[in-house]
Amino acid sequence: MRWIAGVLLWGMALAQSLAVSPEAQVGQTLEIRGADFPPGRYTLKIASEAATTEVDLETFNGSLATTWTPPAEGTYKISIQVGERVIQAETQVRSAPPPTPPAAQSTTPAQPPKALPTFTPEGLVLGSWKLPLKGEWVGPRVLGQRAFIARGPLVLEIDLQSPKVVAQHYPPGEVRALEADAELTVLLEDGRRLGLGAFAGKPYEGRWESLAVIREYLDTLKATSTGALDQSPSSNRPYWYFFSLGVDNVHPTDLESIGRDLLQRGHRPELAWGPGVMRWLEPWLMQVRVARKQGIEQSLLWSDFFLKYLPQVPGAKAMLWEQVGWLEAQGRPDLGQRYRAALRQVAGWQSPLTSANMAAATWVLLGLYSLMLLYLALIYLPAQLRGLRSSGGWLVGWFQHPLLRLRHSVLAYTTIGERSILLVLFALAALALLSWGFMARSEALLAQDSLMRGTLRSSAAAEALRGFANTAPLRGLLAYALAKENPGESQRLFQEAPPWTYVLLGRGTPEALAQAYQRAPSLAAVREALGLGGDFWTPVYRDAGVVREAVPTPRIIVASVGLSSLQGLGSDFFATWRDLPIWPSAFWAWTVAAAILVFTLYHMLCFFLPKPQSTTDNLAWRRTVQLLFPGSPIYNQGWGLLVLLAFAGGLWLWRQDNGWGVVLAGAALSMHLLLWVLLVYRGGKTA
């Protein structure tokens, strides 16, 4: 049986083929096609005695297709390596035939000059042939027997001999101009110049609204019933072509090919997407719910696509959790558990903190600090007034005897435990404020569109990362972004970055891999690198022919930017503090900084103030104040703050029409009353 399997595999390998015309002319576009190739990416080599050209291709349903324009005459050998085997083809390129000499022209009727395509209000016209188009197009640029026109992220290649559109090309951005030398080159709006063969493997970096050009072109052909004018092959079309289509024009069986193209162009499920792409993907996401009417299998085609390739587009996680409940309701708890495990991993990629969380924490801590300060001021007010009577009273004392008034500050009457709790609350509030500012700064920097496209392997993302501060954590992000385009620079940056897990895997040395496993033995990328298994996405990467890498997830990216901001606070405190995005103006920044400094000095000073005598009288006043502040009987132990926080949280939930808020507030209040009664009872027994 083994020799039969070997023969079958050998036969499948021999079935792969390259097809190319045996003869071609200089300047005339040559079509190259391959069949029966395994899924993955391949490098097509076109070699002659003078030069060698390489083109990166990926398979779609086992087929390869590209076009190439020979720059000079000669014999060209075309090859692709598949494993240990090389598939080859050959073509002979001849120079274009010379023009007919004048003597020969006199014996034959005069030939009219070759017509060139021109734009009219109806579209592109070439003789009696007319291609309906809308909008302003770039071109035409004529190269040999082909003409090229472009608009937005779409380039059309037109055969001038037998007029028809023979190819659609999709540059990774909007086209500003078409240039032609030995081959066509497009100038993109971001300044890059790319040949047609350089489009492969690059993510889309143009404006999302520009994809409407592709849909408008297809709709125009359909509306005018001129689809036969476009005979371009439907293979090798990138994911953004499918994004531009209406959801009714995307077959569910195409979703896996689209997902593989996303991975092959550098997009990763671990990275987040911004809201711009939802102009096109919102109907796709809703199709998860619509397809449920057709059964589990149809709905899974759409939900699996988002879970495998786009789990972090806006709204995807909520829709996928909804899918979990629906699958379990359909009697498929096994599928529901599969989704739950994957979604928990997706949640682990996110930063556990956001600027909104830290803002809420800051205000909660400031509220607790203020309430605690108010409680201490009220409970020690009688003793404080008695101590200040000889120096002018509570207010006048600041003007008559300021140092003596400071000596009788309210914190001078508190216990060591109360002073410590108040200082801890103040320090936590200040740290929460600083974290809020750093988190808001990180989110503002990372909200750039170039960093919210599910990839860092784009020219715009690399440029944005270069614009950040040159700190060790951010050098790791830039190293990951440059790993494909500039491996040498990437390795240098990886060596300078802190030894986080993704950095260690990026270094790729045996020592770094061992250290990565010691740090994160459960990380799928680490386990795959060591051959120890994987996770839900392991077969996804494998089927796409993409090597699994450790990716700097949003959690790591936010941490990198936050640590960079912290380093900036140490090197240039004033500029970093002033530029935090939480301040309405610079005045607020310096006002808050001054208040933090004053309160810090005040707390430190109060630890050295001697405690006045007779601070425990006025027992009735103390018990009355303690009755009004939930948890106050055990504030000096810290636990009373939890009772106060539970009571405040219950009131907030009650205001949000949550019935559990009344229960929580009632439980906290009951606990407070019990503590207060026990305090009064113990005080009575002592008396």
N, C-alpha and C positions, 0 to 999 in steps of 0.2 A: 504493500500500500504506500510505503514511503516513496518508492521510486515513481509510482504513478503521480503522487502529489508534486514531486519534483518536476516531472515532465509538464504537468499542467502549469505550474508557476513559470517554467522556462518558456512555455508557449505564450503565456500572458505577457511576459517581458518582450518577446519578439513581436508582439502585436503592435507595439508603439511605433509610430511613424511620423516623419516630417514630410510635408508636401510643399514644393516650391516650383515655380516655373523654371524649366531648364535654361531659358534664355531671357534676358532683360536688357533694357536700354538705360544709359546714364540719364539720371533725372526723372525716370519713370518709376512710380511707386510700385513696389513688389510686395505681394501678399504672401505671408508665411503661415502655414497652418500645421498643427500637430493633433494627433488623435490617440485615444486609449492611454492617456497618461494618468498615473496615480494622483490623487489630490495633493496639492502643495505648491510651492514656489520653485521656479527653475530659472537658470541663467542661459539665455540664448546667445551663443557666440557666432559672430559673422566675421570671418577672417579672410584676408587676401594677402598678397605679398607685401602690400604697402601699409596696411593698417588693420586693426582689430577693433570691432565694436561689440559691446555687451548690452543686452536688453533683459531686464527682469520681467518675468511673466508668471502668472498664476493660472492654474487650471480651473475651468468651469465645466462640470459634468464630463471630465476627462479630456477636454479639448483645449488647445492653445491657439491663439491667433494674434498676429500683429502685422504691421506694415513697415516697410523700410525702403528708403530711396537710395539707390547706389550712387555714390559721389563720383566714381571713376570706373573706367572699363577694367576688365580682368576676370579671373576666376575666383569666385567667392565660395568658401566652404562654410556651411551652416551646421551647427552642432548643439546638442543638449545632452548633458550627462544625467543619467537616471541610475542612481546607485553606482555599480561598477561598470555599467554599460553606457556607451556613447551613441546616441542616435544622430546620424549625419545626413545631409543633403548637399547638393552642389548646384550652382547656377553660373552661367557664363554671361557676363555683362559686356555689351558692346556699345560703342559710341553711337550717338544719334546719326542717322544718315545725312550726308552733306547735302546742302541745297542744290537743286538742279541748275546746271550751268546755263548762262544766257542763251547759248546756241540751241540747246535743247528746248528752251522755253519758246523759241520762235517757231518751232514746228508743232507746238501743242497750244490749245486755247489757254488763255491767261486764267490762272486760278485766283479766286478771291482770297484776300487775307483771312487768316484764322480769326474767328470771332472770339471776343473775350466777354466774360460775364459782367453784367452791370446791374446796379440796384435801381429799381423803379418803385413807385408807391405800392405796387402789387407784390413785390418780392424781388428775387434774383432772376434775371432773364439772360438766357444764352441762346440766341437765335429764336427759334420757335418754342424752345423749352423754357418753362417758367416755374420756379419754386416759390410758392407763397410763403412770405415771411412777414413778421410784425416787428416793430421797433427798429432801433439803430444798430446796425451790424458793422463790425470791423472787417476791412478787406474790400474786394477779394485780393488775395495774394496768390499769384500763379507760380507754380513750380513744375516745370516739365508739362505733362499732360494733365496735371491736377490743379485745381483751384481750391483755396481754403478761405473760409469766412468764419467769423467768431462773434459771439455775443455772450457776455457774462461768462459762466463756466461751461460753455459749449462751443466746440469747434467742429465745423462740417467740412468734409473732404469731398470734392465734386470731380467726377471724371469729365474731362472736356471733350473726349472723342465720342463717347456715347453718353450724353449728359444724364447723370443720375448721382445721387448722394451715395458714395461707396463706403463711407465710414463716419462714425460719430466719435469724436475725441473729447475727453472730459478732463481738462486741466484742474489742478487742486485749488483754483481760485479764479477770480474774474480776469479776463484777458483785456489788456490795455492796447496791445498792438501785436501784429503778426510780422515776423521777420524771416527771411529766407536766404540761406547761403547754400551749403551742400544739402541741408535738410531744413524743414520748417522749424522755426523756434517761436515760442509764444513769450511775450513780455507780460507778466502778471502785474496786477495793481500793487502788490507788495514789493515790486522791484525785481523779483526773480525772473531769470530767463531759462526756460526749460524746452528741450526737444520733445517731440511726441513720445519717444521711447522712455523719457524720464518721468512720465506720469505714474508709472507702476509703483505701487508700494507707498505712495504718499497720501496722507489724510487730507480731507477737504479743509481749507483755511479761509475760504471766502465768506461773504455774508450769506446767512441762511435765506434771506428773502430773494437772493439772486437765483436760487434754484427754480424760481417761478419761470425763468427763461426756458428751462428744459420742458416743463409742463406746457407752456404756451406754444412752443414749437410743435410738440406732439399733438396738441389740441387743434392747432391750425391745419395740420395735415389731415386730421380726422374730419374737421368741419368742412374742408374743401374737397374731400374725397380724393386726395392726391397722395395717399400713403405709398403708392407704387413708385413715386419719385425717389423715395428713400429706400435703398436696398442695402443699407449698412448691416453688418452682422450684429446679432443681438448678444453675442458673448463678450466677456471681458468688460462689462459695464460696472462701474463702481457703486458703492452703497448709496452715495448721494443721488445717483440717478433714480434709484428705486424710492428714496425718500421723497423725491419730487412728484412721484406718481400718486394718484388717488388710491385709497386703500382698496377700492374695488378692482384696480388694475394690477394689484400685487397678489400673485398666487401664493397660498401658504407654503407650497413646496419650495418656493424661492427663498424662504426665510433663512434656511441653513446656509445657502450660498452667500446671502447678504451678511450673515453673521461671520462667516469665515473671512470675507473680504474686510470686515471691520478689524478683526484680529490681525490679518496680514498687513494692514496699513497702520499698525501701531496703536490702535485703540485697545483699551483694557477694561474688563468689567470692574476692576478695583477702583477705577477713577470716575470722577463725577462729571456730569453734563450740566450745562446751564439751561435756562428757559428758552433760548433762541431756537433750538432744534425742535421744540414741541410744536412749532407752527406746522411741522410736517408729521411728527410722530404722535401727536395727540389722537388722531383718528386710529392709528395703529394700536395704541394702548387701549382705546375703547373697544377695539375689535376683540379683545380677550373676553369681554362681557357679552358682546353681540354673538360671538361664535358658540357660546354655551347652548344656544337654541339648537345648534347642529350636532351637539353631543360632546362627550369628554374629549375625544381625539382631536376634533377641530379646534376646540378651545385651548387644548394643550399645545398645539402647534404655535399659537401666538404667545401664550404665557411662557412656554419654554424658551422662545426666542428672546424675550425680555430678561428672563432669569439668567440665561447663559451669557448674553452679550451686552445687554443694556439695563442691568438692575438698578442703576443709579441715575437714570433720567428722571426728571421731576414727575412725581406721581406714580412711578413704577412700583415702589415698595408697598404703597397703600393698595394698589391694584393686585399685587401678588399675594398679599395677606388676605385680601378678599377672596382670591382664588383658592387659598388654603381652606377657608371655611366652606366654599362651594364644593370642592372635591370631597371633603369629609361628609357633606350632606348628600353627595351622590353615592356614598358607600365605598369611597376609595381613601380610607385613612392612610394607606401606605404611600400614596402620592402626596397626600397632605403632609405627612411626616418628612418626606423628601424635600418639599418646599420649605418647611419650617427650619430644617437643618441648614439649608443654603441661605435662607434669609437671616438667620442668626449670624452666619458668617459675614454677610453683607453689613449687618449692623455693627459688627466688630471692626469694619474698615472705617467707620465714621468716627469723628472726634466726639468724645463723650460730653464735651463742653461747647457751648456756643456763646456768642456775645449776649444773646437774649437771656440765657441761663445765668451768666455772670452778672448781668445788670440786675436781674431779680435777686440774686444772692447778695449783691452789694446793698440794695435797698432793704432787704430783710435784716442784714447784719447791722446796718445803720439804725433801723427801727428798734432792734433789740438793744443796741447801745444807748439810744436815746431814752427808751423806757427804763432801762436799768439806771441811767444817770438821774432821771426824774424821780424814780423810786428812792434812791439814796438821798437826793436833795430834800425830799419830803420827810422821810423817816428820821433824818438827823436835823431837821429844821429847828425844833425847839432848843436843842443843845447848842446849835450854831448861833442862834439869836442871843442866847444867854452869854456865850463867849464873846460876841461882838458888841455887847452893850456898852462896854467901857471905851471902845474905840470908834464910836459913831454910828454903829448899827450895820445892817446887812448891805446897804447901798452907799451911805455916806462914808463908810469906812474906807472905800477904795480911794477917796479923795483926801481924807484926813490922815490915815495911816495905811498906805497901800501895802507895805511889807507885812504889817500885822494882820491886815485883811487877808492877804495871801496865806499867812500862817493858819488862819481859821477857815481855809477852803473846805468845802464839803467833804472832799476825799480824805482830809485829815481826821475826820471822825469815823471813817469806815474801818472795818477789820481788814487784815491782810488778805483773807479770802475774797472779800468783796472788791478790794483794789485789784487783785490778780484777775478776777473774772472780768472786770470792766476793761482792764488793759488788754486781755486776750480778745475781747469783742472788738475793741478799737483796732488792734493789729489785724484781725481777720477781715474787718471791713475795709481797711486800707489795702490789704493784699487782694481782696475781691475787686476793688476799684481798679487796681493796676492790671489784674488779669482781664477785667472787662475791656480796658483800653487796648491791651495787647491782642485780645481775641478779635475785637472790632477791627484793628489794623490788619490782622492776618486775613480776616474775611474780606476786607476791602481790597487787599492786594490780590487775593486768589479769586475774586469775582471777575477778573478780567476775562473777556471772552476767549482769549487764546489759551487760558488755563482751565476752561470749563467745557472742553470738547472730548472728554474721555481719553485724552492722550497728552503726554508731555513730549512725544517724539514728532514735533512739528517745528518749523522754522520760527513761527510766531511765539510758541511756548518757550523755545530756547532763548529767543531774544528777550522775552519778558523776564525769564529767570536771570539772565545776565544783568538786567537792570536792577535787581535786588542787591542788598548789601552783600559784600564779599566776605561772608562768614562761613565757618566750617559746616554747619548744618545745611546751608543753602548750596554749598559746593557739591554736596551729595546729590541734591535734586538736579543740578545742572549736569553732573556726571551721568546720571541715568538718562537725561534728555539727549545727550550727545553720544550715547553708546553705539548707535548705528552709523551716524553720519561722520563722527570723528572719534574712533576707538582710542587712539593714542591720547588725546586730550581728556577723554572720559576716564581712562585709567589713572592719569595723573591726578584728576580731581577726586576720584574714589580713594586714592591713597591719602589725600588731605582731609577727607570727610571723617566725621566721628564713626566709630565702628558699630553702626546700627546694622540690623540684619540684612536689609536690602543692599547696603553698602558692601557688606562682607561677601554676599553672593555676587555682586557686581565685580569685585576684585577677582573672584574665581580661582584663587589659589587653594591647594589642599588645606593649608592651615586656616585660611579664611572660612572655608566650608565647614571645617570641624568646629570652629568657634561659633559660626552661625547656628549649627545644630545645638550647641551647648546653650546658646541664648534663647532659641525659639525652636525646640524639638517638635512642636506640633504644627509649625507653619508649613503649608502645602508645598510652597516653592523649595524650601529647604529639604523636605523629605523627597521630593522628586529629584533634586540634584544629587541626593545620596542613594537613590533607588530604593526608598523605603515606603513608597506609596504616594497617595495624593488626596484629592478632595473632589467635590462635585465638578469643578472646572477642569480637572486633569484630562478627561476624554475630550472636552471641548477644545482645549488647546491642541491636543494630539490630532484630532480630526481636521483641524485647520492647518496642520503642518507648521505650527509656530512653537518655538521652544519656550517653556514656562520660565518666567523670570520673577524675581521678587520685585514687586511694584511699590513705590512710595505711595501708600494709600492716603486719602484725605486726612486721616488722623496724623500720619507722619508729616504730611505737608504743613498742616497747621502747627504742629509742634516745632517744625524747623523754622518757620517764620516767627513764631513766638519766642523761641530761644535767640534768634537773631535780634529781635527787638530788645530782649533783656540784655544782650551784649551791647547793643547800642545805647541802652540806658546807662551802662557803666562807662562807656567811652565818650558819649556826648549827652549827658543827662538833660540839659536844658532843651536842646533841639528835639530829642526823642519825646520828652514829656509834653512839650508844646504841640507836637504834631500828632498826638493821639487823637483819633477821630471822634472821641466822645465829648470833646469840648465844643460848646457853641462858638467860643472865641478864645483868643489868647488870654484875655482878662480872666475868664473862668479858670483856665489852666493854672495861672499863677495864684489866684485866690484860693483854690483848693490846695495847692502845694503849701501855701503859707499856713492855712488852717491845719493841715496834717502836721506841719512842723511845730506849731504852737501847742497842739493837743499832745503831741509826743513828749515835748519838754514838760508840759504840765503833769502828765502821768508819771514821768520819771521823778519829778520833783516831789510829788505827793508820797512816794515811797520813803522819802527821807524826813517827812514832817512827823514830829511826835504827836501822838494821839492825845487830845485833851481829856481831862477827867470828867466823870459824871456824864457819860453819853447814853446811859441805859435807863434813865428815868423817863417820865411821861409814857408809861406803859400803855395806857388807853389809846394815846395818839398812835403809837407804833402798831398796835393791833388793828386799829382802824385803817391805817395806810396799807398794812399787809393784806387786809381783806379785799382791798380794791385792786390789787395787782396779782393776777393768777400766777401761782407758783412761787410767790415771794417768800414763803417760809423756808425754802431751801435754795434761795438764790446764791447764797455764799458757797454752796456745794456744786453749783453748776446745773444740777438736775432741774431746778425750778425754771430755767430758761426753756427747757424742752416742753414743760407744761404750758408756758406762755406761748411758745411757738405753735403748739398743737391747738390751743384756743384760737389764736389768730388765723391759723390755717382753716379751722372749722368755719369761722365767720366768713372767710373768703370763699370757700366752697358753697356756703349757704347763699352768698350774694350771686354766685354763678348758677343758682337753681339746682344745685346738687344736694339731694336729700341726705347724703352721708355727711355733709358739713354740719348739720344740726347734731348728729350723733357724735362726731369728733369734738365739737365745741362743748357739748354736754358732758362728755367723759372727762375732758380736761378741767372743766369747771368743777365737776364732782370731786376729782382728785385734789384740786386746790382747796375746796371747802374741807375735805377730810384732813389735809395737812394743817390747815389753819385751826381746826378744832383740836387736833392733837397738840398743836403748839400752845394754844390757850390752856388746855388741860394740864400739860406738863408745867407751864408757868404757874398755874394755880396751886399745884401740888408742891412746887418748890417754895412758893410763898408761905 
